[in-house]
Amino acid sequence: MDAVETWASSHGLERITLDTGAANAGARAFYGRLGFGDEEVTLTDH
């Protein structure tokens, strides 16, 4: 994530957005520990 943040900053970007499934608790917890937060929930029919 440090490399992503460095690249984004060097290209003038101020925001990084990640996509993961709502049920992917492990990924959501991991990214939460890095300072990311939930922004939107998308519902789909399987």
mmCIF entry with sequence, helices, sheets and N, C-alpha, C, O atoms, coordinates in Angstrom:
data_MODEL
# 
_entry.id   MODEL 
# 
_entity.id                         1 
_entity.type                       polymer 
_entity.pdbx_number_of_molecules   1 
# 
_entity_poly.entity_id                      1 
_entity_poly.type                           'polypeptide(L)' 
_entity_poly.nstd_linkage                   no 
_entity_poly.nstd_monomer                   no 
_entity_poly.pdbx_seq_one_letter_code       MDAVETWASSHGLERITLDTGAANAGARAFYGRLGFGDEEVTLTDH 
_entity_poly.pdbx_seq_one_letter_code_can   MDAVETWASSHGLERITLDTGAANAGARAFYGRLGFGDEEVTLTDH 
_entity_poly.pdbx_strand_id                 A 
# 
loop_
_entity_poly_seq.entity_id 
_entity_poly_seq.num 
_entity_poly_seq.mon_id 
_entity_poly_seq.hetero 
1 1  MET n 
1 2  ASP n 
1 3  ALA n 
1 4  VAL n 
1 5  GLU n 
1 6  THR n 
1 7  TRP n 
1 8  ALA n 
1 9  SER n 
1 10 SER n 
1 11 HIS n 
1 12 GLY n 
1 13 LEU n 
1 14 GLU n 
1 15 ARG n 
1 16 ILE n 
1 17 THR n 
1 18 LEU n 
1 19 ASP n 
1 20 THR n 
1 21 GLY n 
1 22 ALA n 
1 23 ALA n 
1 24 ASN n 
1 25 ALA n 
1 26 GLY n 
1 27 ALA n 
1 28 ARG n 
1 29 ALA n 
1 30 PHE n 
1 31 TYR n 
1 32 GLY n 
1 33 ARG n 
1 34 LEU n 
1 35 GLY n 
1 36 PHE n 
1 37 GLY n 
1 38 ASP n 
1 39 GLU n 
1 40 GLU n 
1 41 VAL n 
1 42 THR n 
1 43 LEU n 
1 44 THR n 
1 45 ASP n 
1 46 HIS n 
# 
_struct_asym.id          A 
_struct_asym.entity_id   1 
# 
loop_
_struct_conf.conf_type_id 
_struct_conf.id 
_struct_conf.pdbx_PDB_helix_id 
_struct_conf.beg_label_comp_id 
_struct_conf.beg_label_asym_id 
_struct_conf.beg_label_seq_id 
_struct_conf.pdbx_beg_PDB_ins_code 
_struct_conf.end_label_comp_id 
_struct_conf.end_label_asym_id 
_struct_conf.end_label_seq_id 
_struct_conf.pdbx_end_PDB_ins_code 
_struct_conf.beg_auth_comp_id 
_struct_conf.beg_auth_asym_id 
_struct_conf.beg_auth_seq_id 
_struct_conf.end_auth_comp_id 
_struct_conf.end_auth_asym_id 
_struct_conf.end_auth_seq_id 
_struct_conf.pdbx_PDB_helix_class 
_struct_conf.details 
_struct_conf.pdbx_PDB_helix_length 
HELX_P HELX_P1 AA1 ASP A 2  ? SER A 10 ? ASP A 2  SER A 10 1 ? 9 
HELX_P HELX_P2 AA2 ALA A 25 ? ARG A 33 ? ALA A 25 ARG A 33 1 ? 9 
# 
_struct_conf_type.id          HELX_P 
_struct_conf_type.criteria    ? 
_struct_conf_type.reference   ? 
# 
loop_
_atom_site.group_PDB 
_atom_site.id 
_atom_site.type_symbol 
_atom_site.label_atom_id 
_atom_site.label_alt_id 
_atom_site.label_comp_id 
_atom_site.label_asym_id 
_atom_site.label_entity_id 
_atom_site.label_seq_id 
_atom_site.pdbx_PDB_ins_code 
_atom_site.Cartn_x 
_atom_site.Cartn_y 
_atom_site.Cartn_z 
_atom_site.occupancy 
_atom_site.B_iso_or_equiv 
_atom_site.pdbx_formal_charge 
_atom_site.auth_seq_id 
_atom_site.auth_comp_id 
_atom_site.auth_asym_id 
_atom_site.auth_atom_id 
_atom_site.pdbx_PDB_model_num 
ATOM 1   N N  . MET A 1 1  ? 0.814   -1.176  0.000   1.00 0.00 ? 1  MET A N  1 
ATOM 2   C CA . MET A 1 1  ? 0.000   0.000   0.000   1.00 0.00 ? 1  MET A CA 1 
ATOM 3   C C  . MET A 1 1  ? 0.863   1.247   0.000   1.00 0.00 ? 1  MET A C  1 
ATOM 4   O O  . MET A 1 1  ? 0.463   2.274   -0.548  1.00 0.00 ? 1  MET A O  1 
ATOM 5   N N  . ASP A 1 2  ? 2.042   1.175   0.607   1.00 0.00 ? 2  ASP A N  1 
ATOM 6   C CA . ASP A 1 2  ? 2.932   2.343   0.585   1.00 0.00 ? 2  ASP A CA 1 
ATOM 7   C C  . ASP A 1 2  ? 3.286   2.721   -0.847  1.00 0.00 ? 2  ASP A C  1 
ATOM 8   O O  . ASP A 1 2  ? 3.309   3.901   -1.195  1.00 0.00 ? 2  ASP A O  1 
ATOM 9   N N  . ALA A 1 3  ? 3.563   1.717   -1.676  1.00 0.00 ? 3  ALA A N  1 
ATOM 10  C CA . ALA A 1 3  ? 3.912   1.986   -3.078  1.00 0.00 ? 3  ALA A CA 1 
ATOM 11  C C  . ALA A 1 3  ? 2.729   2.594   -3.828  1.00 0.00 ? 3  ALA A C  1 
ATOM 12  O O  . ALA A 1 3  ? 2.911   3.498   -4.643  1.00 0.00 ? 3  ALA A O  1 
ATOM 13  N N  . VAL A 1 4  ? 1.528   2.108   -3.559  1.00 0.00 ? 4  VAL A N  1 
ATOM 14  C CA . VAL A 1 4  ? 0.326   2.651   -4.199  1.00 0.00 ? 4  VAL A CA 1 
ATOM 15  C C  . VAL A 1 4  ? 0.128   4.102   -3.793  1.00 0.00 ? 4  VAL A C  1 
ATOM 16  O O  . VAL A 1 4  ? -0.132  4.959   -4.637  1.00 0.00 ? 4  VAL A O  1 
ATOM 17  N N  . GLU A 1 5  ? 0.252   4.378   -2.490  1.00 0.00 ? 5  GLU A N  1 
ATOM 18  C CA . GLU A 1 5  ? 0.066   5.743   -2.010  1.00 0.00 ? 5  GLU A CA 1 
ATOM 19  C C  . GLU A 1 5  ? 1.130   6.685   -2.574  1.00 0.00 ? 5  GLU A C  1 
ATOM 20  O O  . GLU A 1 5  ? 0.820   7.825   -2.922  1.00 0.00 ? 5  GLU A O  1 
ATOM 21  N N  . THR A 1 6  ? 2.383   6.224   -2.668  1.00 0.00 ? 6  THR A N  1 
ATOM 22  C CA . THR A 1 6  ? 3.453   7.034   -3.243  1.00 0.00 ? 6  THR A CA 1 
ATOM 23  C C  . THR A 1 6  ? 3.178   7.325   -4.703  1.00 0.00 ? 6  THR A C  1 
ATOM 24  O O  . THR A 1 6  ? 3.319   8.464   -5.149  1.00 0.00 ? 6  THR A O  1 
ATOM 25  N N  . TRP A 1 7  ? 2.781   6.291   -5.461  1.00 0.00 ? 7  TRP A N  1 
ATOM 26  C CA . TRP A 1 7  ? 2.482   6.470   -6.884  1.00 0.00 ? 7  TRP A CA 1 
ATOM 27  C C  . TRP A 1 7  ? 1.326   7.449   -7.071  1.00 0.00 ? 7  TRP A C  1 
ATOM 28  O O  . TRP A 1 7  ? 1.400   8.356   -7.901  1.00 0.00 ? 7  TRP A O  1 
ATOM 29  N N  . ALA A 1 8  ? 0.265   7.262   -6.300  1.00 0.00 ? 8  ALA A N  1 
ATOM 30  C CA . ALA A 1 8  ? -0.909  8.126   -6.427  1.00 0.00 ? 8  ALA A CA 1 
ATOM 31  C C  . ALA A 1 8  ? -0.536  9.582   -6.134  1.00 0.00 ? 8  ALA A C  1 
ATOM 32  O O  . ALA A 1 8  ? -0.917  10.490  -6.872  1.00 0.00 ? 8  ALA A O  1 
ATOM 33  N N  . SER A 1 9  ? 0.201   9.786   -5.063  1.00 0.00 ? 9  SER A N  1 
ATOM 34  C CA . SER A 1 9  ? 0.602   11.139  -4.687  1.00 0.00 ? 9  SER A CA 1 
ATOM 35  C C  . SER A 1 9  ? 1.481   11.773  -5.762  1.00 0.00 ? 9  SER A C  1 
ATOM 36  O O  . SER A 1 9  ? 1.321   12.950  -6.085  1.00 0.00 ? 9  SER A O  1 
ATOM 37  N N  . SER A 1 10 ? 2.404   10.995  -6.314  1.00 0.00 ? 10 SER A N  1 
ATOM 38  C CA . SER A 1 10 ? 3.310   11.531  -7.335  1.00 0.00 ? 10 SER A CA 1 
ATOM 39  C C  . SER A 1 10 ? 2.582   11.861  -8.633  1.00 0.00 ? 10 SER A C  1 
ATOM 40  O O  . SER A 1 10 ? 3.111   12.590  -9.472  1.00 0.00 ? 10 SER A O  1 
ATOM 41  N N  . HIS A 1 11 ? 1.374   11.332  -8.805  1.00 0.00 ? 11 HIS A N  1 
ATOM 42  C CA . HIS A 1 11 ? 0.560   11.621  -9.986  1.00 0.00 ? 11 HIS A CA 1 
ATOM 43  C C  . HIS A 1 11 ? -0.568  12.606  -9.675  1.00 0.00 ? 11 HIS A C  1 
ATOM 44  O O  . HIS A 1 11 ? -1.492  12.780  -10.470 1.00 0.00 ? 11 HIS A O  1 
ATOM 45  N N  . GLY A 1 12 ? -0.479  13.243  -8.512  1.00 0.00 ? 12 GLY A N  1 
ATOM 46  C CA . GLY A 1 12 ? -1.439  14.281  -8.165  1.00 0.00 ? 12 GLY A CA 1 
ATOM 47  C C  . GLY A 1 12 ? -2.789  13.777  -7.683  1.00 0.00 ? 12 GLY A C  1 
ATOM 48  O O  . GLY A 1 12 ? -3.747  14.547  -7.602  1.00 0.00 ? 12 GLY A O  1 
ATOM 49  N N  . LEU A 1 13 ? -2.874  12.498  -7.365  1.00 0.00 ? 13 LEU A N  1 
ATOM 50  C CA . LEU A 1 13 ? -4.141  11.940  -6.893  1.00 0.00 ? 13 LEU A CA 1 
ATOM 51  C C  . LEU A 1 13 ? -4.254  12.112  -5.392  1.00 0.00 ? 13 LEU A C  1 
ATOM 52  O O  . LEU A 1 13 ? -3.276  11.951  -4.662  1.00 0.00 ? 13 LEU A O  1 
ATOM 53  N N  . GLU A 1 14 ? -5.446  12.437  -4.940  1.00 0.00 ? 14 GLU A N  1 
ATOM 54  C CA . GLU A 1 14 ? -5.674  12.672  -3.520  1.00 0.00 ? 14 GLU A CA 1 
ATOM 55  C C  . GLU A 1 14 ? -6.476  11.573  -2.839  1.00 0.00 ? 14 GLU A C  1 
ATOM 56  O O  . GLU A 1 14 ? -6.636  11.587  -1.619  1.00 0.00 ? 14 GLU A O  1 
ATOM 57  N N  . ARG A 1 15 ? -6.981  10.622  -3.616  1.00 0.00 ? 15 ARG A N  1 
ATOM 58  C CA . ARG A 1 15 ? -7.853  9.601   -3.051  1.00 0.00 ? 15 ARG A CA 1 
ATOM 59  C C  . ARG A 1 15 ? -7.551  8.246   -3.697  1.00 0.00 ? 15 ARG A C  1 
ATOM 60  O O  . ARG A 1 15 ? -7.287  8.160   -4.897  1.00 0.00 ? 15 ARG A O  1 
ATOM 61  N N  . ILE A 1 16 ? -7.595  7.199   -2.884  1.00 0.00 ? 16 ILE A N  1 
ATOM 62  C CA . ILE A 1 16 ? -7.463  5.821   -3.357  1.00 0.00 ? 16 ILE A CA 1 
ATOM 63  C C  . ILE A 1 16 ? -8.759  5.115   -2.981  1.00 0.00 ? 16 ILE A C  1 
ATOM 64  O O  . ILE A 1 16 ? -9.197  5.180   -1.833  1.00 0.00 ? 16 ILE A O  1 
ATOM 65  N N  . THR A 1 17 ? -9.363  4.447   -3.939  1.00 0.00 ? 17 THR A N  1 
ATOM 66  C CA . THR A 1 17 ? -10.593 3.702   -3.695  1.00 0.00 ? 17 THR A CA 1 
ATOM 67  C C  . THR A 1 17 ? -10.328 2.221   -3.952  1.00 0.00 ? 17 THR A C  1 
ATOM 68  O O  . THR A 1 17 ? -9.736  1.858   -4.969  1.00 0.00 ? 17 THR A O  1 
ATOM 69  N N  . LEU A 1 18 ? -10.766 1.374   -3.033  1.00 0.00 ? 18 LEU A N  1 
ATOM 70  C CA . LEU A 1 18 ? -10.628 -0.080  -3.149  1.00 0.00 ? 18 LEU A CA 1 
ATOM 71  C C  . LEU A 1 18 ? -12.008 -0.699  -3.263  1.00 0.00 ? 18 LEU A C  1 
ATOM 72  O O  . LEU A 1 18 ? -12.974 -0.190  -2.694  1.00 0.00 ? 18 LEU A O  1 
ATOM 73  N N  . ASP A 1 19 ? -12.098 -1.786  -3.992  1.00 0.00 ? 19 ASP A N  1 
ATOM 74  C CA . ASP A 1 19 ? -13.340 -2.553  -4.088  1.00 0.00 ? 19 ASP A CA 1 
ATOM 75  C C  . ASP A 1 19 ? -13.114 -3.942  -3.505  1.00 0.00 ? 19 ASP A C  1 
ATOM 76  O O  . ASP A 1 19 ? -12.129 -4.611  -3.818  1.00 0.00 ? 19 ASP A O  1 
ATOM 77  N N  . THR A 1 20 ? -14.033 -4.359  -2.661  1.00 0.00 ? 20 THR A N  1 
ATOM 78  C CA . THR A 1 20 ? -14.035 -5.724  -2.152  1.00 0.00 ? 20 THR A CA 1 
ATOM 79  C C  . THR A 1 20 ? -15.474 -6.104  -1.840  1.00 0.00 ? 20 THR A C  1 
ATOM 80  O O  . THR A 1 20 ? -16.330 -5.234  -1.681  1.00 0.00 ? 20 THR A O  1 
ATOM 81  N N  . GLY A 1 21 ? -15.731 -7.363  -1.756  1.00 0.00 ? 21 GLY A N  1 
ATOM 82  C CA . GLY A 1 21 ? -17.086 -7.816  -1.449  1.00 0.00 ? 21 GLY A CA 1 
ATOM 83  C C  . GLY A 1 21 ? -17.460 -7.497  -0.010  1.00 0.00 ? 21 GLY A C  1 
ATOM 84  O O  . GLY A 1 21 ? -16.611 -7.535  0.881   1.00 0.00 ? 21 GLY A O  1 
ATOM 85  N N  . ALA A 1 22 ? -18.723 -7.184  0.217   1.00 0.00 ? 22 ALA A N  1 
ATOM 86  C CA . ALA A 1 22 ? -19.204 -6.872  1.563   1.00 0.00 ? 22 ALA A CA 1 
ATOM 87  C C  . ALA A 1 22 ? -18.994 -8.046  2.519   1.00 0.00 ? 22 ALA A C  1 
ATOM 88  O O  . ALA A 1 22 ? -18.797 -7.842  3.717   1.00 0.00 ? 22 ALA A O  1 
ATOM 89  N N  . ALA A 1 23 ? -19.034 -9.267  1.999   1.00 0.00 ? 23 ALA A N  1 
ATOM 90  C CA . ALA A 1 23 ? -18.875 -10.453 2.838   1.00 0.00 ? 23 ALA A CA 1 
ATOM 91  C C  . ALA A 1 23 ? -17.407 -10.800 3.095   1.00 0.00 ? 23 ALA A C  1 
ATOM 92  O O  . ALA A 1 23 ? -17.118 -11.726 3.852   1.00 0.00 ? 23 ALA A O  1 
ATOM 93  N N  . ASN A 1 24 ? -16.483 -10.072 2.477   1.00 0.00 ? 24 ASN A N  1 
ATOM 94  C CA . ASN A 1 24 ? -15.064 -10.364 2.629   1.00 0.00 ? 24 ASN A CA 1 
ATOM 95  C C  . ASN A 1 24 ? -14.537 -9.661  3.879   1.00 0.00 ? 24 ASN A C  1 
ATOM 96  O O  . ASN A 1 24 ? -13.850 -8.643  3.803   1.00 0.00 ? 24 ASN A O  1 
ATOM 97  N N  . ALA A 1 25 ? -14.877 -10.234 5.024   1.00 0.00 ? 25 ALA A N  1 
ATOM 98  C CA . ALA A 1 25 ? -14.544 -9.622  6.310   1.00 0.00 ? 25 ALA A CA 1 
ATOM 99  C C  . ALA A 1 25 ? -13.038 -9.466  6.502   1.00 0.00 ? 25 ALA A C  1 
ATOM 100 O O  . ALA A 1 25 ? -12.586 -8.478  7.081   1.00 0.00 ? 25 ALA A O  1 
ATOM 101 N N  . GLY A 1 26 ? -12.271 -10.419 6.027   1.00 0.00 ? 26 GLY A N  1 
ATOM 102 C CA . GLY A 1 26 ? -10.820 -10.347 6.182   1.00 0.00 ? 26 GLY A CA 1 
ATOM 103 C C  . GLY A 1 26 ? -10.223 -9.155  5.454   1.00 0.00 ? 26 GLY A C  1 
ATOM 104 O O  . GLY A 1 26 ? -9.409  -8.422  6.016   1.00 0.00 ? 26 GLY A O  1 
ATOM 105 N N  . ALA A 1 27 ? -10.625 -8.961  4.206   1.00 0.00 ? 27 ALA A N  1 
ATOM 106 C CA . ALA A 1 27 ? -10.113 -7.832  3.420   1.00 0.00 ? 27 ALA A CA 1 
ATOM 107 C C  . ALA A 1 27 ? -10.594 -6.514  4.019   1.00 0.00 ? 27 ALA A C  1 
ATOM 108 O O  . ALA A 1 27 ? -9.827  -5.555  4.113   1.00 0.00 ? 27 ALA A O  1 
ATOM 109 N N  . ARG A 1 28 ? -11.853 -6.466  4.420   1.00 0.00 ? 28 ARG A N  1 
ATOM 110 C CA . ARG A 1 28 ? -12.387 -5.224  4.998   1.00 0.00 ? 28 ARG A CA 1 
ATOM 111 C C  . ARG A 1 28 ? -11.668 -4.874  6.293   1.00 0.00 ? 28 ARG A C  1 
ATOM 112 O O  . ARG A 1 28 ? -11.400 -3.700  6.548   1.00 0.00 ? 28 ARG A O  1 
ATOM 113 N N  . ALA A 1 29 ? -11.352 -5.864  7.111   1.00 0.00 ? 29 ALA A N  1 
ATOM 114 C CA . ALA A 1 29 ? -10.616 -5.617  8.352   1.00 0.00 ? 29 ALA A CA 1 
ATOM 115 C C  . ALA A 1 29 ? -9.190  -5.164  8.048   1.00 0.00 ? 29 ALA A C  1 
ATOM 116 O O  . ALA A 1 29 ? -8.682  -4.238  8.679   1.00 0.00 ? 29 ALA A O  1 
ATOM 117 N N  . PHE A 1 30 ? -8.547  -5.815  7.082   1.00 0.00 ? 30 PHE A N  1 
ATOM 118 C CA . PHE A 1 30 ? -7.185  -5.455  6.686   1.00 0.00 ? 30 PHE A CA 1 
ATOM 119 C C  . PHE A 1 30 ? -7.124  -4.006  6.223   1.00 0.00 ? 30 PHE A C  1 
ATOM 120 O O  . PHE A 1 30 ? -6.299  -3.230  6.704   1.00 0.00 ? 30 PHE A O  1 
ATOM 121 N N  . TYR A 1 31 ? -7.993  -3.645  5.296   1.00 0.00 ? 31 TYR A N  1 
ATOM 122 C CA . TYR A 1 31 ? -7.983  -2.277  4.777   1.00 0.00 ? 31 TYR A CA 1 
ATOM 123 C C  . TYR A 1 31 ? -8.430  -1.277  5.841   1.00 0.00 ? 31 TYR A C  1 
ATOM 124 O O  . TYR A 1 31 ? -7.980  -0.131  5.839   1.00 0.00 ? 31 TYR A O  1 
ATOM 125 N N  . GLY A 1 32 ? -9.297  -1.692  6.735   1.00 0.00 ? 32 GLY A N  1 
ATOM 126 C CA . GLY A 1 32 ? -9.692  -0.827  7.834   1.00 0.00 ? 32 GLY A CA 1 
ATOM 127 C C  . GLY A 1 32 ? -8.515  -0.475  8.727   1.00 0.00 ? 32 GLY A C  1 
ATOM 128 O O  . GLY A 1 32 ? -8.389  0.663   9.180   1.00 0.00 ? 32 GLY A O  1 
ATOM 129 N N  . ARG A 1 33 ? -7.647  -1.458  8.981   1.00 0.00 ? 33 ARG A N  1 
ATOM 130 C CA . ARG A 1 33 ? -6.452  -1.202  9.785   1.00 0.00 ? 33 ARG A CA 1 
ATOM 131 C C  . ARG A 1 33 ? -5.507  -0.229  9.086   1.00 0.00 ? 33 ARG A C  1 
ATOM 132 O O  . ARG A 1 33 ? -4.698  0.426   9.743   1.00 0.00 ? 33 ARG A O  1 
ATOM 133 N N  . LEU A 1 34 ? -5.599  -0.130  7.778   1.00 0.00 ? 34 LEU A N  1 
ATOM 134 C CA . LEU A 1 34 ? -4.757  0.807   7.022   1.00 0.00 ? 34 LEU A CA 1 
ATOM 135 C C  . LEU A 1 34 ? -5.394  2.188   6.901   1.00 0.00 ? 34 LEU A C  1 
ATOM 136 O O  . LEU A 1 34 ? -4.823  3.088   6.285   1.00 0.00 ? 34 LEU A O  1 
ATOM 137 N N  . GLY A 1 35 ? -6.574  2.352   7.486   1.00 0.00 ? 35 GLY A N  1 
ATOM 138 C CA . GLY A 1 35 ? -7.221  3.655   7.481   1.00 0.00 ? 35 GLY A CA 1 
ATOM 139 C C  . GLY A 1 35 ? -8.354  3.817   6.483   1.00 0.00 ? 35 GLY A C  1 
ATOM 140 O O  . GLY A 1 35 ? -8.948  4.891   6.391   1.00 0.00 ? 35 GLY A O  1 
ATOM 141 N N  . PHE A 1 36 ? -8.661  2.764   5.734   1.00 0.00 ? 36 PHE A N  1 
ATOM 142 C CA . PHE A 1 36 ? -9.773  2.833   4.791   1.00 0.00 ? 36 PHE A CA 1 
ATOM 143 C C  . PHE A 1 36 ? -11.081 2.553   5.521   1.00 0.00 ? 36 PHE A C  1 
ATOM 144 O O  . PHE A 1 36 ? -11.102 1.820   6.511   1.00 0.00 ? 36 PHE A O  1 
ATOM 145 N N  . GLY A 1 37 ? -12.160 3.132   5.034   1.00 0.00 ? 37 GLY A N  1 
ATOM 146 C CA . GLY A 1 37 ? -13.459 2.915   5.660   1.00 0.00 ? 37 GLY A CA 1 
ATOM 147 C C  . GLY A 1 37 ? -14.514 2.588   4.628   1.00 0.00 ? 37 GLY A C  1 
ATOM 148 O O  . GLY A 1 37 ? -14.362 2.896   3.446   1.00 0.00 ? 37 GLY A O  1 
ATOM 149 N N  . ASP A 1 38 ? -15.589 1.957   5.084   1.00 0.00 ? 38 ASP A N  1 
ATOM 150 C CA . ASP A 1 38 ? -16.708 1.632   4.205   1.00 0.00 ? 38 ASP A CA 1 
ATOM 151 C C  . ASP A 1 38 ? -17.341 2.917   3.678   1.00 0.00 ? 38 ASP A C  1 
ATOM 152 O O  . ASP A 1 38 ? -17.524 3.889   4.411   1.00 0.00 ? 38 ASP A O  1 
ATOM 153 N N  . GLU A 1 39 ? -17.665 2.894   2.403   1.00 0.00 ? 39 GLU A N  1 
ATOM 154 C CA . GLU A 1 39 ? -18.283 4.064   1.799   1.00 0.00 ? 39 GLU A CA 1 
ATOM 155 C C  . GLU A 1 39 ? -19.622 3.733   1.173   1.00 0.00 ? 39 GLU A C  1 
ATOM 156 O O  . GLU A 1 39 ? -20.536 4.557   1.196   1.00 0.00 ? 39 GLU A O  1 
ATOM 157 N N  . GLU A 1 40 ? -19.753 2.539   0.614   1.00 0.00 ? 40 GLU A N  1 
ATOM 158 C CA . GLU A 1 40 ? -20.948 2.211   -0.157  1.00 0.00 ? 40 GLU A CA 1 
ATOM 159 C C  . GLU A 1 40 ? -21.139 0.704   -0.146  1.00 0.00 ? 40 GLU A C  1 
ATOM 160 O O  . GLU A 1 40 ? -20.170 -0.054  -0.111  1.00 0.00 ? 40 GLU A O  1 
ATOM 161 N N  . VAL A 1 41 ? -22.371 0.285   -0.177  1.00 0.00 ? 41 VAL A N  1 
ATOM 162 C CA . VAL A 1 41 ? -22.684 -1.141  -0.286  1.00 0.00 ? 41 VAL A CA 1 
ATOM 163 C C  . VAL A 1 41 ? -23.491 -1.330  -1.557  1.00 0.00 ? 41 VAL A C  1 
ATOM 164 O O  . VAL A 1 41 ? -24.460 -0.607  -1.789  1.00 0.00 ? 41 VAL A O  1 
ATOM 165 N N  . THR A 1 42 ? -23.105 -2.291  -2.381  1.00 0.00 ? 42 THR A N  1 
ATOM 166 C CA . THR A 1 42 ? -23.822 -2.615  -3.594  1.00 0.00 ? 42 THR A CA 1 
ATOM 167 C C  . THR A 1 42 ? -24.432 -4.002  -3.432  1.00 0.00 ? 42 THR A C  1 
ATOM 168 O O  . THR A 1 42 ? -23.728 -4.955  -3.099  1.00 0.00 ? 42 THR A O  1 
ATOM 169 N N  . LEU A 1 43 ? -25.712 -4.118  -3.660  1.00 0.00 ? 43 LEU A N  1 
ATOM 170 C CA . LEU A 1 43 ? -26.393 -5.408  -3.548  1.00 0.00 ? 43 LEU A CA 1 
ATOM 171 C C  . LEU A 1 43 ? -26.547 -6.018  -4.933  1.00 0.00 ? 43 LEU A C  1 
ATOM 172 O O  . LEU A 1 43 ? -26.900 -5.326  -5.888  1.00 0.00 ? 43 LEU A O  1 
ATOM 173 N N  . THR A 1 44 ? -26.282 -7.307  -5.037  1.00 0.00 ? 44 THR A N  1 
ATOM 174 C CA . THR A 1 44 ? -26.435 -8.012  -6.299  1.00 0.00 ? 44 THR A CA 1 
ATOM 175 C C  . THR A 1 44 ? -27.183 -9.311  -6.082  1.00 0.00 ? 44 THR A C  1 
ATOM 176 O O  . THR A 1 44 ? -27.195 -9.848  -4.974  1.00 0.00 ? 44 THR A O  1 
ATOM 177 N N  . ASP A 1 45 ? -27.797 -9.811  -7.118  1.00 0.00 ? 45 ASP A N  1 
ATOM 178 C CA . ASP A 1 45 ? -28.499 -11.091 -7.077  1.00 0.00 ? 45 ASP A CA 1 
ATOM 179 C C  . ASP A 1 45 ? -27.607 -12.117 -7.718  1.00 0.00 ? 45 ASP A C  1 
ATOM 180 O O  . ASP A 1 45 ? -27.174 -11.953 -8.858  1.00 0.00 ? 45 ASP A O  1 
ATOM 181 N N  . HIS A 1 46 ? -27.331 -13.177 -6.991  1.00 0.00 ? 46 HIS A N  1 
ATOM 182 C CA . HIS A 1 46 ? -26.446 -14.225 -7.517  1.00 0.00 ? 46 HIS A CA 1 
ATOM 183 C C  . HIS A 1 46 ? -27.256 -15.116 -8.376  1.00 0.00 ? 46 HIS A C  1 
ATOM 184 O O  . HIS A 1 46 ? -26.732 -16.079 -8.935  1.00 0.00 ? 46 HIS A O  1 
# 
